[in-house]
Amino acid sequence: MTTKQPRLTDNDHGEITVDLEGKQLRGWTYSNDDERRQKMAQAREYVEGWCDGRKYGQTGLYLRSLHIRHEFHQKLAQVDGMTPKEVREIVDRLVPYVEVEQ
């Protein structure tokens, strides 16, 4: 996972951009100072959300995969004639665990 942070730039010519490693992630345009302040606030929220998503994203994916596995397990366990071992094998094939970097 990259540790680089996005860069927020106002070019003072009506454009605000968020870039990461030379690639633009998002951009806003404005035509007056009131719009500039509003768009800059939106850009800062975008960067904050992006950083939070990177920070917590893998944990969220891991928890989501556990939730899906649990739902599949509950539904398959209700099928007549299926053993717990068969249920686990099917769930393992259908919903792999999400690996989380430490």
Steps between C-alpha positions, in 0.01 A plus 500: 500500500636841406585748776491799264249772575291681240602857418235775502578793267323827417659650187342844570351489148169334577612141553552285807643151456586199713796304362676185607838407357445725200149379417192712557247332728240778494457860390271800562457832322392834642429848365500719812636507853184363663503202262873456561446469877210259450692282252813503718291372793363224275852413386624479859209270589585285198864469612395422857260229378761361263756475782247341737405252228864402454550473876191292574423351159666164546347450843160585353547250217604231746197560721271506195639166380439349846143629495435353154655167604274492805188574289586225251570257782163570665307456174680183393465346848121510449521274193381150589766233484806729500764418757692777681813392312325538161372842601853616598647369174241681288542825694880477466468462123241776455630765741878505549649673801631851438865528596582798721849652500645565844 
